[in-house]
Amino acid sequence: MAGERDARTVEIGYALATGAFLGGVAGVVLASPVLVFGLRGTAAGAVAWVAVAGALGVFGVRVVRVLWRYDRCCRAS
């Protein structure tokens, strides 16, 4: 039982770490037009909001996907 609990904790940490990394990468990529094209004002604000929303979306999808896959794997065992 303790080994299963430890494995679950490691899987949650893995999901959060990879989700944070991929979300950060997505946020930087989505925000890059501000730096590349020198956007200012409303356009820069809109791109920033899209970048934040995209990063949160990628983070959420990654965490859910990893944990669902782990749950499916454990139930099959």
Stockholm file with secondary structure:
# STOCKHOLM 1.0

chainA/1-77         MAGERDARTVEIGYALATGAFLGGVAGVVLASPVLVFGLRGTAAGAVAWVAVAGALGVFGVRVVRVLWRYDRCCRAS
#=GR chainA/1-77 SS CHHHHHHHHHHHHHHHHHHHHHHHHHHHHHHHHHHHHTCCTHHHHHHHHHHHHHHHHHHHHHHHHHHHHHHHHHHHC
#=GC SS_cons        CHHHHHHHHHHHHHHHHHHHHHHHHHHHHHHHHHHHHTCCTHHHHHHHHHHHHHHHHHHHHHHHHHHHHHHHHHHHC
//
